[in-house]
């Protein structure tokens, strides 16, 4: 009898998780490092976007910027280009700008809107973040906006 492996969880990891994992020595740092190790072992499939990597490249702290970029470049199984995101949105008849504007109007930070869109458009299993204020606490509202725009709902989770 052949045992079938459970499909691995495909996630989008927010920059804050990697930042905390690299720099925080407390409990949150421990949780982030455990999650990052699951990615390194291949237990979880990491997806990201070039947009996220470009954000990191704008940071002033060179050492942190290099460490974060290295983590994503080494361990991301999939890096979505802006062109790919836009093409997939168009193919699914999603008004990308309309969704972003609706999310921003309800308090989601502009840089977080792309995380929400990628997670939905590519039907990832979860967006992993420590961002309680703009993302986790607004999951229901975010999913209402996605549903109104004929998009897939998403899960927003803390690292565990």
N, C-alpha and C positions, 0 to 999 in steps of 0.2 A: 504494500500500500504506500503510495507516494504522498508525502506530506507537503501541502502547498504552503509556501511562505506568504505571510500577510504582506500586502503592498506597503512599501515604506512611505512614511509621511513626507509629503513635499511641502516645504514651508518657505516663507519669505521672512528673513530675520532683519529686524530694525537695527539701525546703527547703534542705538542706545544699549542693546544687549551686548554687542561685541565690545563697546567702549567700557561698560561696567565690568565685563569679564576680564578685560585686560588691566584695568586700573583699580577697581574697588576691592578692598581686602575683606569686606564684610559679607553678610549673608546673601545680599543680592549678587555680589561678585561670585560667590560660590555657586549660586543657582545658574548664573550665566555661564560659568566655566564648565559645569556639568553638561549643560545643553550644548555648548560648543564642542565638547568632547564627543557627544553623541553624533554630531555632524562629522567630526574627524574619523570616527569609527565606521561611518557609513550607515548608521542606524536611522538617520534622518537625511533626506535629500534637501540640500540648500539651493534655493533659487534666489536670484537678485536681479538688479538692473544696472546698466551702465549709468543711468541717472543717479543712482545711489552712490556709485563709485566716484562720479563727478562731484557730488556734494562733499565727499570726504576730501577730495583733492583741493578743495577751496579752504579747508581748515588751516589755521596757522601753526598748530602744534605738530611739527614735523614727525617726531617719533611716534606719536599716537596715530597720525595719519598713515604712516608707513605700515604700522602693525595691523591696523584695520584693513587697509588695502590688501596686504599680504594674506590675511585670513580669508577674505572673500575670493581673491584670485586663486588661492590654493584649493579651497574647499567648496566653492560654488559649482554645482553640477550643471547649472544653467544660468546664463547671464542674458537677460532680455535687452535688446536694443530699443531705443525710442521708436524707430521705424517699425519694428516688429509689434510693439505695443499698439501703435496707431493703426497698423494694418489689421490686427486682430480685432480692435474696437470697431473699425469700419466694417469688417466682414460680419460682425455680430450686430450691425446697425446701432451701435452705441455712440451717442453724441458725447464724446470725450470731454469737451469744454463745459457742456451743460452739467455733467456729473461733478466735475471738479468745482465748478461755481456753487453748486448746491451743497457740496460737502463743506466748502469754505464758509458759506453763509451760516452753517450750523455750528461752526467753531472748530472744525478740523483744520490744522495747520496746513498750509499749501504743500510743504514738503512731504506731509503724511498722506496727502490725497493720492499720490502716485503709488504708494504702498498698497492702499486700499484697492485702487484700480487693477494693479498687477495681480493681486491675490484673487480678485474676482474674475478678471478676463481669462487668466490661465488656470482657473479653478484649482488653486493651491489649497492644501488642507488647512492652513492657518497662517496668520500673520502673527509673529512672535515679537513681543515688545514689552518694555517696562512702562510705556506711556499710558498711564491710567487716565489722565485728564482729557486728552484730545482723542484717544482711540478706544481703549478698553471700556471706559464708562459710557462711551457713545456708540457702542456696538449696535444696539437696537436701532438707533436713529440712522446710523450709517447703512445698515441693512435695509431699512425702509427706503432710503434714497436709491440704493442699488436695485431693489425690487421695482420701484417706480420707473426705473430706466432699463428694465428688462435685462438686468445683470444678475449674476449668481450672488447669493448671500455669502458672507465670509465669517470665519471664526477668528477672533482676536484673543490670543492667549498670552499669559506670562510664561517665562521659561520655567520648567519644572523637571 
